[in-house]
Amino acid sequence: MFARVCALCVCLAIVAPALADEGVQHRRLPVKVFRDKMQGGWLGQMIGVGWGQPTEFKVCGAIIPENQMPPWQPDWVNQHGNDDCYVEMTFLKTLADHGLDVGIRQAGIDFANSGYALFHANLAGRDNLRKGVAPPDSGHPKFTEHADDIDYQIESDFAGIISPGLPNQAIALGDIFGHLMNYGDGVYAGQFIAAMYTAAYFESEPAKLIQQALLCIPAESQYAEMVRDVLEWHRENPNDWAKTWQLVENKYHKNPNYAHGLCSKAGGKDSFSIDVKLNGAYVLMGLLYGGGDPDKTITIAARCGQDSDCNPSNAAGILFTTTGASKIPTRFTEKLDLKAKFSHTDYTVPMVYEIAEKLARQAVVRAGGRIERDAKGDETFVIPVQTPKPSKLEKSYAPGRASGGRFTPAETAKIHPPAK
């Protein structure tokens, strides 16, 4: 009798989630596959930024000649001191310490206490936080001219990596962490990149990844317009990325209706731009014209110029999430230092893997999914299919009113940046 009761209880335990999930579609992702893809995402960022770093901002308003693209060097994978990588460690630690429901003000306090070197929107946002300007005002155009800069785009990868098949979590994390330093398209760019990572756990075709991520940002935004343009220009010129580059240059660099004169001004040859739409287009070009080949993906994204280490970092991170770390050619990882710590953090690459998996497990359950274990002990994420819910529309070039928020005395007491 006792055995039959126990068996009945087990059956009910199995059936109950199914009844609760009735009407909700799910996708299954073996945890072993998740782990491989998650690690591929982190390694891809380091590989892409390492290969592009020697060319960063060396060429603006022009394509980098092929013979000026340096050959890959195996030790370039170790980018622990690169801002494209180490800022994400602060965000991961905030989530590890305070949970996935962390508030934007706590995220701001943690970012204000970071000690590494920063630039443009990151630097302006952190300075604002240290002055007592509470987020989201720290990234508002009233307080910074860098609201449309590339910064959250280059460090948003974490939000997608820990959100397998969960675009709404990537969007929500972008609302928190993206507004520490950015606004409008500067935030949407990061939400879009992160959404591509969430999709990369189930999809590998670049155009489909891009189309799925496009649903995660406001359709009326100029960043979304850029994405639609690049998709269309790629369809029109599938074998000529230089022609698409010129179309991007004409509209998103030279046209003052799209280069709004905040930090990056409208310009042409030799004109610097860290605008998120222009550089975001280069990420997409690397993926679309790279055809799944890592060398082509990275070098095309880099040869587009401007921020030519950050753009291939996003592209390679997404690409290697689709393939998994196990498919990364050994020449890219043979010199990886697993003991090195990211700047001003205690995190090594293996620790990042561990924390990312822990957060992803929490995310799946938090979203209404579950983790199943088979008779062999192998685990599978059962992930609910989400309809993306984009953030509200903001325009850096026509911003809404700032909230006027300031840190309270108690919050200010928690801000103690390290001495220079």
C-alpha positions in Angstrom: 0.0 0.0 0.0 2.8 2.4 1.0 4.6 1.7 -2.3 1.5 2.4 -4.3 0.9 5.7 -2.5 4.5 6.7 -3.2 4.1 5.8 -6.8 1.0 7.9 -7.0 2.8 10.8 -5.4 5.6 10.5 -8.0 3.1 10.4 -10.8 1.3 13.5 -9.5 4.6 15.3 -9.1 5.3 14.6 -12.8 1.8 15.5 -14.0 1.4 18.7 -12.0 3.9 20.8 -13.9 2.4 19.6 -17.1 -1.1 20.7 -16.0 0.3 24.0 -14.8 1.9 24.5 -18.2 -1.1 23.6 -20.2 -1.3 25.8 -23.3 2.3 27.0 -23.0 4.8 25.7 -25.6 8.2 24.6 -24.3 11.6 23.9 -25.9 14.1 21.4 -24.5 17.8 22.1 -24.1 20.0 19.5 -22.7 22.2 21.1 -20.0 25.3 19.6 -21.6 24.4 21.4 -24.8 23.6 24.6 -22.9 27.0 24.4 -21.1 28.9 24.0 -24.4 27.1 26.9 -26.0 27.4 29.1 -23.0 31.1 28.6 -22.9 31.3 29.3 -26.6 29.6 32.6 -26.0 32.2 33.7 -23.5 35.2 32.5 -25.5 33.9 34.0 -28.7 33.8 37.5 -27.1 37.5 37.1 -26.0 38.6 35.8 -29.4 36.7 38.5 -31.4 37.9 41.4 -29.3 41.5 40.0 -29.2 41.7 39.7 -33.0 40.2 43.1 -33.6 42.0 45.0 -30.9 45.1 46.0 -32.9 42.9 47.7 -35.4 40.6 49.5 -33.0 39.7 53.0 -34.3 42.7 52.9 -36.6 40.4 53.3 -39.6 37.2 55.4 -39.5 34.9 56.1 -42.4 36.6 53.5 -44.6 37.1 49.8 -44.9 40.3 48.4 -43.4 42.3 47.0 -46.3 42.6 43.2 -46.2 46.4 43.3 -46.0 46.1 45.5 -42.8 44.2 42.9 -40.9 46.7 41.2 -38.7 46.8 37.4 -38.6 45.5 35.7 -35.5 47.9 35.2 -32.6 47.0 32.5 -30.1 47.7 34.6 -27.0 45.2 37.2 -28.1 42.4 35.1 -26.5 43.5 36.4 -23.1 41.5 39.6 -23.0 41.0 39.8 -19.2 42.1 43.4 -19.2 39.7 44.5 -22.0 36.7 46.7 -21.2 34.7 44.6 -23.7 35.0 41.7 -21.2 35.6 43.0 -17.7 32.5 45.2 -17.3 30.3 42.2 -17.7 32.0 40.7 -14.6 30.6 43.5 -12.4 27.1 42.8 -13.8 27.4 39.1 -13.2 28.5 39.7 -9.6 25.6 42.0 -9.0 23.2 39.2 -10.2 25.1 36.5 -8.2 25.0 38.6 -5.0 21.5 40.1 -5.3 19.5 37.8 -7.6 17.8 38.2 -10.9 15.3 40.6 -9.4 18.0 43.1 -8.4 16.9 46.7 -8.6 18.5 49.3 -10.9 19.7 51.4 -8.0 21.7 48.5 -6.5 23.1 47.7 -9.9 24.2 51.4 -10.1 25.9 51.3 -6.7 27.9 48.2 -7.8 28.9 49.8 -11.1 29.9 53.0 -9.3 32.2 50.9 -7.1 34.1 49.4 -10.0 37.8 50.2 -10.3 38.7 49.4 -13.9 39.3 51.9 -16.7 36.2 53.1 -18.6 35.5 55.2 -21.6 32.7 57.2 -23.3 29.2 56.2 -22.0 30.5 53.8 -19.4 32.8 56.5 -17.9 30.1 59.2 -18.1 27.5 56.9 -16.5 29.8 55.8 -13.7 30.9 59.4 -13.0 27.2 60.4 -12.8 26.5 57.6 -10.4 29.5 58.6 -8.2 28.1 62.2 -8.2 24.8 60.9 -6.8 22.8 60.8 -10.0 20.7 57.7 -9.6 19.9 55.4 -12.5 18.2 55.6 -15.0 19.2 59.3 -15.0 22.9 58.3 -15.0 22.4 57.4 -18.7 19.9 60.1 -19.6 20.9 62.6 -22.3 20.4 65.4 -19.8 23.4 64.1 -17.9 25.5 62.6 -20.7 26.3 63.2 -24.3 27.1 59.5 -24.7 23.6 58.1 -24.5 23.7 56.6 -28.0 27.3 55.3 -27.7 28.2 51.6 -28.1 28.8 50.8 -24.5 25.9 48.7 -23.4 26.0 46.9 -26.7 29.5 45.7 -26.2 28.8 44.4 -22.7 25.3 43.1 -23.0 26.4 39.6 -24.0 26.1 38.3 -20.4 22.3 39.1 -20.4 21.7 36.7 -23.4 24.2 34.0 -22.3 22.4 33.5 -19.0 18.9 33.6 -20.6 18.7 30.5 -22.9 15.5 30.9 -25.0 14.3 33.7 -22.7 14.3 37.0 -24.6 12.1 38.7 -22.0 14.8 38.3 -19.4 17.4 39.7 -21.7 15.1 42.7 -22.3 14.5 43.2 -18.6 18.2 43.0 -17.8 18.9 45.6 -20.5 16.4 47.9 -18.9 18.4 47.7 -15.6 22.0 47.5 -16.7 21.7 49.4 -20.0 20.3 52.5 -18.4 23.3 52.8 -16.1 25.1 54.5 -19.0 22.8 54.6 -22.0 19.3 55.6 -23.2 17.1 54.9 -26.2 19.0 53.2 -29.0 22.0 52.7 -26.7 19.9 50.5 -24.5 18.0 48.8 -27.4 21.3 47.8 -29.0 22.2 45.8 -26.0 18.8 44.2 -25.7 19.0 43.2 -29.4 22.5 41.7 -29.0 21.5 39.8 -25.9 18.3 38.6 -27.7 20.5 37.1 -30.4 22.3 35.1 -27.8 19.1 33.8 -26.3 18.0 32.7 -29.8 21.5 31.2 -30.5 20.7 28.3 -28.1 18.2 27.0 -30.6 19.0 28.7 -34.0 22.2 29.0 -36.0 21.1 30.8 -39.2 22.3 34.5 -38.9 19.3 36.1 -40.6 16.9 34.1 -38.4 18.8 35.1 -35.3 18.6 38.7 -36.3 14.9 38.6 -37.2 14.1 37.0 -33.8 16.1 39.6 -32.0 14.4 42.4 -33.9 11.1 41.5 -32.2 12.7 42.4 -28.9 13.2 46.1 -29.4 10.7 48.9 -30.4 10.0 48.7 -34.1 9.9 52.6 -34.3 13.4 53.0 -33.0 16.2 53.9 -35.4 18.2 50.9 -34.2 15.4 48.6 -35.4 15.4 50.6 -38.7 19.1 49.9 -39.1 18.6 46.2 -38.5 15.8 46.1 -41.2 18.0 48.0 -43.6 21.0 45.7 -43.1 18.9 42.6 -43.7 17.4 44.1 -46.8 20.8 45.3 -48.1 22.2 41.9 -47.5 19.4 40.3 -49.5 20.1 42.7 -52.4 23.9 42.3 -52.2 24.4 38.8 -50.8 28.0 38.5 -52.2 29.2 42.1 -51.8 29.6 43.2 -48.2 31.6 46.3 -49.3 28.5 47.6 -51.1 26.4 47.1 -48.0 29.1 48.8 -46.0 28.8 51.9 -48.2 25.0 51.9 -47.9 25.4 51.8 -44.1 28.0 54.6 -44.3 25.8 56.8 -46.3 22.8 56.6 -44.0 24.1 55.9 -40.6 27.4 57.9 -40.6 27.0 60.7 -43.1 23.3 61.5 -42.6 22.7 63.9 -39.7 19.2 62.5 -39.2 20.8 59.3 -38.0 24.1 60.6 -36.6 22.6 63.1 -34.2 25.6 65.0 -33.0 25.5 63.7 -29.5 28.9 62.1 -29.0 29.5 61.0 -32.6 28.9 63.6 -35.3 27.9 63.1 -38.9 30.9 62.7 -41.0 32.7 60.9 -43.8 36.2 59.5 -44.4 38.5 59.7 -41.3 35.5 60.6 -39.1 35.4 58.8 -35.7 32.0 57.4 -34.6 31.2 55.3 -31.6 27.4 55.5 -32.4 25.6 52.3 -31.6 23.7 52.1 -34.9 26.7 52.4 -37.1 28.8 49.9 -35.1 25.8 47.6 -34.6 25.5 47.4 -38.4 29.0 46.1 -38.5 28.2 43.3 -36.1 25.3 42.2 -38.3 27.5 42.4 -41.4 30.1 40.1 -39.8 27.4 37.5 -39.0 25.5 37.8 -42.3 28.5 37.8 -44.7 30.6 35.5 -42.5 28.5 32.6 -43.5 29.2 30.7 -40.3 33.0 30.8 -40.9 34.7 32.3 -37.8 37.6 33.9 -39.7 35.3 35.6 -42.1 32.8 36.6 -39.4 35.5 38.2 -37.3 37.5 39.9 -40.0 34.5 41.3 -41.9 33.1 42.8 -38.6 36.6 44.2 -37.9 37.4 45.5 -41.4 34.2 47.6 -41.3 36.3 49.9 -39.1 35.5 52.2 -36.2 35.2 50.2 -33.0 36.8 47.2 -34.7 37.5 45.1 -31.7 34.1 45.4 -29.9 32.1 44.6 -33.1 33.8 41.3 -33.9 33.6 40.4 -30.2 29.8 40.6 -30.3 29.7 38.7 -33.7 32.1 36.0 -32.6 30.3 35.5 -29.3 27.0 35.0 -31.0 28.5 32.7 -33.6 30.3 30.5 -31.1 27.1 30.3 -29.0 25.5 28.7 -32.0 28.3 26.2 -32.5 29.4 25.6 -28.9 32.9 25.8 -27.4 33.6 22.2 -28.5 33.5 23.4 -32.2 35.9 26.3 -31.7 39.1 25.6 -33.6 42.0 24.8 -31.2 44.1 27.6 -32.6 41.8 30.1 -31.0 41.9 28.6 -27.5 45.2 26.8 -27.1 46.8 29.7 -25.1 43.8 30.4 -23.0 44.9 31.2 -19.4 42.3 29.7 -17.1 43.8 31.2 -14.0 44.0 34.8 -15.0 41.5 37.1 -13.4 39.4 39.8 -15.2 40.5 43.3 -14.3 39.5 44.4 -10.8 37.5 41.2 -10.1 38.1 37.8 -8.6 36.6 36.1 -11.7 38.5 33.6 -13.8 37.0 32.1 -17.0 36.0 28.8 -15.1 34.3 30.9 -12.4 32.4 32.8 -15.1 31.2 29.5 -16.5 30.0 28.4 -13.1 28.2 31.6 -12.3 26.6 31.8 -15.7 25.2 28.3 -15.4 23.9 29.0 -11.9 22.1 32.1 -13.1 20.7 30.3 -16.1 19.3 27.6 -13.9 17.6 30.2 -11.8 16.3 32.0 -14.9 14.7 28.9 -16.4 12.8 28.1 -13.3 11.9 31.7 -12.7 10.4 31.9 -16.1 8.1 29.0 -15.4 10.3 26.3 -16.9 11.9 23.3 -15.1 15.0 21.1 -15.1 14.4 17.5 -15.7 16.8 14.6 -15.0 16.6 11.3 -16.9 17.4 7.8 -15.6 21.1 8.3 -16.5 21.3 11.5 -14.5 21.5 13.8 -17.5 19.6 17.1 -17.1 17.5 19.0 -19.6 16.2 22.6 -19.4 12.5 22.7 -20.3 12.1 26.3 -21.3 8.7 28.1 -22.0 8.5 29.8 -25.4 8.2 33.6 -24.8 6.6 36.3 -26.9 9.0 39.2 -26.7 7.8 42.3 -24.9 10.0 45.3 -26.0 10.7 48.2 -23.7 9.0 51.5 -24.2 10.2 53.8 -26.9 12.9 56.4 -26.0 14.8 58.7 -28.3 18.2 60.1 -27.3 17.9 62.9 -29.8 14.4 63.8 -28.4 14.5 62.5 -24.9 11.7 62.4 -22.3 12.1 64.1 -19.0 14.7 62.9 -16.6 13.2 61.5 -13.3 15.4 63.7 -11.1 16.4 60.8 -9.0 19.3 61.0 -6.6 20.8 58.4 -4.4 19.7 58.6 -0.8 22.2 59.2 2.0 22.1 55.5 2.9 22.8 54.6 -0.7 25.5 57.2 -1.1 27.3 55.7 1.9 27.6 52.4 0.0 29.5 54.1 -2.9 33.2 54.0 -2.1 35.2 53.7 -5.4 38.7 52.4 -5.1 41.5 55.0 -4.9 43.2 55.7 -8.2 
